[in-house]
Amino acid sequence: MVAIIVHGGAGTIKKEERIPKVLGGVKEAVLAGWKELKRGSALDAVEEAVKALEDNPIFNAGTGSVLTLDGKVEMDAAIMRGKTLEAGAVAGIQGVKNPISVARKVMEKTDHVLLSGEGAVKFARLLGFGEYNPITDERLGQWEDLRKKLLEKGEANHWKRLNKLIKEYPEVLRSTVGAVAFDGEEVVAGTSTGGVFLKMFGRVGDTPIIGGGTYANEVAGASCTGLGEVAIKLALAKSATDFIRLGMNAQAASEAAISLATKYFGPDTMGIIMVDSKGNIGFAKNTRHMSYAFMRDGMEKPEVGV
């Protein structure tokens, strides 16, 4: 039983007219991954699915990533193989088109797991990843508007208002993309994000933290989305796979992981997708929306929802 699921981020889609575009985007991504999965590789399937999401400017990853307080794009990504526990990640990488592909190269070409900032960029250039500007006009306009709202009422205490701003503009302030697949032999998980709008320069979220926002082992894989600091503190992706080791299937484990997030950090914080080593799919959220799409053996077309 082979299977793949993708997500386009958890939060609230305030503009209803965006929902069809979001659904179309996750459908396109899962079909790109499914094509590779039918060829036999969960690793290729996850990379191609996440690349499709990174290349779609409606999502906060790759092209269309949100901007930091000082107007830059610092992207995070990670990928992990369940059979071997090999993993690769990049944090705060700038000027590349597909961070997930750089993360895969970290896994395959180095003895390390995580490269960050300037070092990640140097590594990408060394391997032939060209210079690329992921900033879109829409994101730039949102950054200008949100930065003005954040800073206009003071200086010393402006960071205290970021949480309030996140609640006011949930659609543009947080989001992540990810994919998890099982090819009959192993589970692979991958996640990519532009982070949080107006984040402090140098901030790293859960996406590239193995066990936080991305994890895979011999029993399951998980990709998280939402408030990165929550996933890090709960080691949420790893915790979700532990639930499967204890006997749950992917759906029950997903729901248990989100219940954990809600218990400690409240609602409107997290979403998760999972696939276990039996090909079961799971997804859950405590936010209003989380776009997703999945395919598995026996399905003629993806199931898509938000």
N, C-alpha and C positions, 0 to 999 in steps of 0.2 A: 504494500500500500504506500504509494508516494503521495506527498501532499506539500502544499506551499500556502502561506498566508502572508499578506503585507498589511501595513498600516500607514496612514498618512498623517498621524498626529492626533492627540487627544486635546480637548478643550471645548470651545463654543464657536460654532460658525454663525456669526450674527447676521450675515447677509445671505438670505435664502437662495439668491440667484447664483451663489458660488457653489452650492451643493452639487449640482450636476457636473460641474468641472472637477470637483474633488472626486466624485464617484468615478468619472471617466478616467481620472489620473491613476487611481488605485487599480482599476480594472486593466488599464494598459500595462501597468507594472506587473501585476500577477500573471498576465498572459506572456510577458517577456520572460519571466522566471519559469513559467510552466514549460515553455519551449525548450529551455535548457534542461529542466528537470527530466523531461521525457527522453533526453539524450543520455541521462544517467548521472548527472552531477548536481548535488544539492549546493555545492560550493559555487559553481557557475550560476546556478539559478538564483541564489541570494544576491550575488554581485550584480547580475543583470537587472533584477527587480529593483534593487536599491538605486542603481544608476538611472533607471527610467524615472524614478521619483526625484532624484537629484536634478535631472534635466528638465523637469516640469516646474516652471517658476511659481506655480500656485502653492507649492510646498516649501517649507522652511528647511531646505537642505540643498547643497550645491547651488545651482542657479536659483536665485530667489531667497537666499539665506538672509536672515535679519542682521542688522548692524549693531555694533557695540556702541557704548556711550560716545566714543570718539570717532564714530563714523566708519569703522572698518568691518570686514567680515572675517570672523575667526570660526572655522568649522571643525567639528569633531566627527569621527566615524570609527567603527570597530567591526570586526568579523571574527567568528570563532567556529572551529570544527569540533563536533562533539566526540568523534571517535578517538582523535589524537590529543585533544585539548590544546591544539595549536591555536594561537590567537594573534591578531595584529590590530593596532589602533593608532590613530593620529588625533592630536588635540591642538586646537588653536591654529590649524593650518590655513594659510591664505594663498590666493592666486592659483588654485587648481580647479578643474571642472568637476572631477569625481573623487571626492575624498575616500569613498568606500574602496576604490581600486588601489589607492595609495596604501590604505590599511591592509589590503590583501598582500601587497608587496612587502610590507613590514613583516607580516607573518611568514611569507615564503622566502624572503631574501636576507633576513637579519636574524640574529640570535635574541632580539628584543621583542617586547610586546607593544610598547607604547613610545612613539616619538611625538614631540611637541614643538610648537612654534617654529622658530627659524630652522631648527634641526629637521623638522618634518618637511619643510619646504625644500631645504637643500637635498634631502633624500629623494624627494619627488623629482626634482630637476635632474638629479644624477641618473634616475631611471627613465628619463625622457618625457615626463609629464610637463607639458608646455604651460606657459603663462596664460592665465584666464581670469577675467573679471566677472565674478558671479553677481554683482550688484545690479538689480533691475531698477527702472525708474519708479515703479510702484513702491518698492522697499525704501528707496531713498526718500520719497515723499512722506511715507509713514514715519521714517526716522526723524525727519525734520519736524513733523507735527508732534510726535511723542516726546522728543527731546525738549521742545519748547514747553510742553505741558509739565514735564518733570522738573524743569529748572526755573520756571518763571516765578515761583513763590518763595524762593529762598536759595541759600547756598549750603550752609553747613549741614542741614538736615534733609537734603533732597533725597538721599538714598532710602530714607524711611518711607517715602511715598511710592516706591517702586511696586510694592505688593498691592497697594490700592490701584495703581495704574494697570497692573496685570489683570485685576478683576474687572476694570473698566473696559479694557481692550484685549480680551482673552484670545481673540482670533489671530492677532498678529504678534502677540507677545511670547507665546510659547507653542512649540510644535516640533515634531521629530518624525522621521520616516524609518521604516524597518521592514525586514523580511525574515521569515524562518521557514526552512524546508527540510523534508526528509526524502531521501532518494532510495530507500529500501535498505541502505547500509549505514548511513549516518545522518545525524541532524546537524544543520549549520544555521547559525543566526548572524544577522548583520543589522547595524543601525547607523543612521547618519543624521546630522542636524547642524543648523546654523546657530543653535543655542537660543538664548533669550534676548529679545530686543532690549537695547540699552544696558546689556550686561556690562559689568566692569571688565575692562581690558585685562585679558589673562584668565578670566573665569573659565573653568572646565566643568561641564556638567556630567551626567551619568553615562551618556552614550559611549565614550571611549573607556569607561571604567569596567573592566571585565568583572562580571558578577553584579554590577550596579544596574546598568541599562542594557547590557548585552551579555548573554551567556549561553553555552551549549556544552553538553556532556553526552555520555552514552545513553541517557534515558530521555532527554528532552532538550529543547532550545527555547529561548525567550528573548523578546525585544520589547523594551519599555518606552513609554512616551508620557510626557507631563512635566512635573516639576523635578528637575534633575537632582536637586539636593535631597528630595524625599527618597528617590530610588537608591542613591548612594548610601544614605543612612540605614536603609533597610536591607541593603544588598539584595534588591528586589528580584532581579533576574535569576540570581543563584537561589534565592529562597523559593521561587516558584518551581524550579527544577527539583528542589529538595522535596516539595510536596508530592511530586510525581514519584520520586524514589520511595516515598512512604505509602504509595498505593493509589494515589489519585490519577485520573486521566487528565488530559490537557485542559479541558474545559473547567473541571473542578479546581485544578491547580491555579488557573488564571483567576477564577473568582476568589479563591483563598488569598492570593497575593494582593488583589485589590482591596479585599476586606482588611488586610493587614495595614495597607496604606491609609485607608479610611480611619481605622482605629487610632493610629498614632498621629496622623496629620490632617484628618478631616476629609470631607468630600471635595470634589473638583480639583483633584491633585494628580491622578495617575490613570494610565491605560496600559494594557499589556496584550501581546499576542504570543501564542505558543504552538509548537508541534511536538508530539512525543514520538518515541521510537517505535510505536505501533501505527503511526500515521494519523493519529487523532489530532484534531485542530481545536484550539481554544482561544478565546479572547474575552476580555472584560474591561470595564472602565468605571470610574466614579465621576466622570465628567459628563456634560450634556451630550457631546459628540465624540466619536472616534471613527474616522473613515477606515474601512477595511475591505479586503477582497481575498477570497481563497479558492483554491482548486484542489481536488484530490481524485484518485482513481474512481471512475464511474460517473464523473460529472462531465456534461457536455459543454458547459459554460460556467464562468465564475459566479459565485455568490458575492454580491457587493452590497455594502450597507454603510450607514453612518450613525 
